[in-house]
Amino acid sequence: MKRTVAVLGGGNGGHTLAADLSLAGHEVRLFEMEQFSHSMKDVFETKRIQCLGEVLNGTAEINMVTSDIDQALDGAEIILVAVPAFAHKGYANLLANKVKSNQLVVLLPGTLGSLEFARIWRELGANEDVVLAESDTLPYATRLEGPGKVRVNVKIKVQIGVFPSVHTEWATRLLNDILDITPVSNVLEAGLSSMNPIDHPPGTILNAGRIERSKGDFYIYEEGMTPSVIRVMEQLDQERLEIGKWFDLDLMTIGELLHTSGYGPKGTTWEVLNGSRSLTPIKGPTSLKSRYLSEDIPFGLRTFASIADHIGLETPVMDSLITLGEILVGGIPQMEGRTIEDLGISGLNKEEIIEFIRTGNHKVSV
């Protein structure tokens, strides 16, 4: 079924979503904030995005390209928010009281950002009937290669969690028409299944000298994912899995996530990463200040560690990587990032968190 979709964000993900969905025949409204619109001036003028490569090829004609949020949202059945995690707060404020109950808002990816959206909307008195969803990763491995040009290395089957989870069936029915998805139990499972915080920080931190020395000529998956780096990654991953167990979630390992998403062959973490035809050609990071640390630590590892602290789990590997990463990027102030307080669940016990995730009813213990 053809859908009317608003795609918010003009980066790699936003361009690719707008192009792919347009080529598939959906009506797409691509939105970028006015202060950033200069970076996609060509797309605003032509309403075209060129797709390069074998995975996605052709020139997409976008129905609407705008910096008017009301225009983008009007009549959209699905609203895809494809922006970095640090931009979620701004978009939550932008969308408050603008989204209608029959519109689905999806964060691609989320890293538990759906709970931050819900907290902000609750505090602002926004419509509490709006359903939110988030994916574990972006639906593509993709990069912009110039104005209005994207190259997609692989399309990815994403896990989708819905908040409140009682609306999973309705949201899944909508999203099945536009994306390749696997619905999971809730947004907590989707958020804790995020791959980037598990593979990016170890691969970047443990290759810091090589990255600085390479002057931009570094391939994290091809040369950075050595057996010793992967051992650290797997220890980090074990801590993430323990957080999931506390919430009665049977999360996939990082190796299983990479394989089921379509990144590489089935096998150990080493075999998946080193056998990946889509990941090994990816160049970068070119700097220690890349999003591999500046986003995946404050809006990934720090979020996971904050939840672990709340439930009484120790995460020594996670804590060490957070500390080292902050030093390498020159310091990430403690007030930045996403913690359990930002998620709005710091005052809840286990049963209350699970019930809140299921129904959206927020009740704090006395």
N, C-alpha and C positions, 0 to 999 in steps of 0.2 A: 504494500500500500504506500502511495506517495504521501510524504509528510511535509509540513511547513516547519522549517527549522531555523532558529536564530543561533548563529555561531558567534560567540563573544571572544574577542582576542585576535590580534593580527600577527601572531608569531608563527613558528613552524607548524604547530598543531592546528591553529585556526585556519591558516591558509590551506592546509591539506584536507581538513574536514570540509571546508567550504567547497573545495575543488571536487573531492571525491563524491560528496552528496549531490552536488550539481550535476556531475557526469552521470549519476545514477537516476536523475530525473526528479529529485526532490526540489522544492522551492526553498532557497537559502537566502537568509539575510546575514551578511557578514558585518559585524560591528567592531570598530576600534575607537578607543577614546580619542577625542580631538587632539589632545596634547601629544599623542603618539602617531597620529594619522600620516604625518609627513614621511614616515618610514615605509609606507605602502601607497605612496602617491600614485604610482602607475595603476594599481588595482582600483583605486577610487575613480580614476579617470576612465579606464577601459572596462571595468567590471569583468576582467578576465584573469585567470590563473593558468599558467602553463605547467603541465605535469611531465616530468622527464623520467625516463627509465622504463623498465619492463613491468614493474608491479602496478604502476598507475601511469597511463599515458594519454595525452590529448590536451586540448585547451578547453577549460571549463568556463562557461558563461554564467556568472553569478547574478542572481535575480536582483539583489540589492546590496550595495556597499555603503555604509552610513556611519556617522558619529552621533546620530540621534537615537538614544536608547529606546525611547517610546516607539519610534518608527520600527526599530528592529524587533521589538517584542510583540507588537500588535498582530494578533492572529497566529502567533507561533505556537505550535503544539509542544515542541521540545526546545529547550534553551540549553545549549551546550556551552559551558564555561571552560575554555581552553587557554588558561593563563597560568603562569608560575604560581606556586603556593603563596609566595609573599604578596601576591595581588588579590588573593581571595577576600581579605578583609575589605578592601576597597570596593570589590564587586558586590559583596554582601550588602554593604551600605547603599550602593548604587541601585540595587534591585529591590531593596526593602519597600514594601507597599506598592510595587509596580507589577509583581507577578500574580497571576490569578490562580485560583484553586485547580483549574483544569489544565494548567501548564506544568510540565515536568522540567525541573532544573537539574542538570547533570554536570558534575565537575570531572573533567578529563585531564589528568587524573586528580584524585582527591587528597590522599594522605590524611584522611579524617577531616578534611576541610568542610565536609557537609555538616559536621557537628558544630564547627565554628560558625557557619552560616546560620544554623538553627539558633545558636546562642544569641548572635547579634540581632536576628529578627525578633527573638523573644524579648530582648531588652528594648527594642525599638517599638514593640507593640505591633509588629507586622502580621500579615495573614498567616496564622499557624496551620492552615489547611493545605499549604503548598507542600508538595512532595519533592524531596531532594534525593539525588542518587550520586554515587561516585564510582569511578573505576580504579583498578589497582595500577594502571599504567595508561599511557597515551595509546590510542588504537593504531599507531604507526611508528616505525622508526623512520624519521623524515628530517630533512634539512632544507632550508631556503638556499637556493643557489644564485639568487639575484632578484631584482624587482619582479614580483609576480611569477617566480619560477620555483617549483619545489621538486625535490627528488625523493621518492619513497623507496626505501630499501626493503621494507616488509610491512604487510598488514598484520595486525595482531589481534588475536581473540582475547578480549578483555573480560575480567571479572567485574561484575556490577553488584554493588550493595545499595539497598534502598532505605531511606529514612522517611517516615517510620516503616519498618519492614513489613507491616501488615499490608502495605500497598505494593509489594514486590510484583505480584502478578500483573497488575495494571501497568506498572512502569516497564516491565519486561515486554509486554505486548507492544508498547510504543517503540521501544528501542530495538526490538528484533527487526523492525522495518528499515532501520538505518545503519546498524552496526552489527558486527559479529561478537556476540556476548555470551557469557556464562553467568547466570544469576547466582549469587551466593547468599548466605543466610541473612546478612545485614551489612551496614556500612562499616562496622567494626572489623568484620572479616575482610572486607575489601581494602580498608585503609591499612590494616596490619599486613596485607599481602603486597604492599608496595615494594617493588624490586630496587628502585634507584638508591634508597638509603642503605641497602645492604651491599650492593656491588660498587657503587661510585666512591664513597669515602675510603674504604680499604684500598681500592685500586689506585686512588689518587694520592692518599697520604703515604703509602708505602713505596710510591714511585716519585715522591716529591723532587728528589735531586735530578732524576732523569727528565722530568717535565720542565724544570727550570733550565736545565742544560740543553734541552732539545730545541729551544727557541721556536716552538710551535710545531715541530715535526715529531709528534708522539701519537701512538695508537694504543689506547688503554686496553682494548680487548686483545689485540694482536700480540703486543709485547709486554703489557703490564700485568696480565692475569697469569702469573707464574704459580707453580704449586704452593709455594710458601704464602703468597698473597691470598690464594684461595683457601688455605687452611685458616687464616685469620677471618676471612669472609664467612666460612662455615661456622666458626665459633660465635661470631656475631649473630649469624642467622639462628643459632640454637637459642640465644637469648630472646629473639623475636618470637620463636615458636613457643617458648615457655610463657610469654605474656598471653599468647593466644590460648594456651591450655587453661590458664586461670579463668578465662571467659568461656570455657567449654568449647573452644574452636579448634578444629583439627586442621591447622594451616598446612599448606604445601611448603616444602623446602624451597630454597632459592633455585636449586637445580631443576626441581619439578616445575616451578613457576616459569622459568626461562623456556623450558621445553614446551609446556602446554600453551604458552603464549605464541609459540611459533618461531622463537629466536634461534633454536638449535636442536640437534638430535637428542634423543633420549639417552641418558647416561648420568655419570657423576657430574658435579658442577664443572670440573675441569673439562670433561668431554663435551658438555653442552656449549661452554664458552669458546673453547678452541675449535669446535666444529661448526661454529655459527658463521654462515656465509653472509648474514646481514649485519652482524656486530663487528667482526674483525676488520672490515674496511673503514669503520668510523674513526676519523681523525680527532685527536684531542684527549683530554683537555689541553688547551694551549697555555693555560695559566692556573696557578693555585687559587686564584680568585674566581674561578669558574663556578657555575651553579652546582657542579659535582660536590663542592664543599659548602658554598655560601647559601645554597637552598637545601640540599639533602641532609645537612646536619641540623640547622635550626628548625626546619619543617619536616624532618624525618626522624633522625636518630634522637634528637632532643625530645620530640613528641613521644616516641616509644619509651624513652628513659623516664620521662615524667609520669607516664602511666605506670611503669614498673615501680617507681618510688611510691606511688599511691597505693599499690596493692602489696607492697612489701617484698618485691623480687629484686635480687641483686643483679646488676648488669655491668660487670667490670670491663668487658671488652668494649661495649657501647660507650661507657663513660670515658674510657681511655681515648677512643677515637674522637669523641666530642672535644676533649681537651686538646689533643694534638691538632685537630682540624681548626679550632679557634686560633691557636698559635700560628698556624701556617697562613691563614688568611689575614692575619693582623688583628684578630680579635672580633668576635661577634658578641656584642653586649648581651648580657643575660636577659634583658627585657625583650629582646627580639626573638622571633620564632613562635612556635605553637606548643603550648603546654596543656596539661589536663585542665587547667583553669580556663584557657581559651576555648576548650571543647565544651565547657559548661557542665562537666560531670564530676568536678572535684569534691562536691559535697554529697555524692551518692555512694552507697555501698554496692557490692557486686550485683545483688538481686535488683536493686533500683536502677543501676546502669543498664542491665539487660532488658528490664521492662521499659525503660525510657527509649532504648534503641528500637524496641518492638512497636511501641504505641505512640511515642512522641510526648507522652504525659510526663512532665518534669516535676518530681516530688522529692524534696530534700529531707533527709532524716533529721529528726529533732534530737 
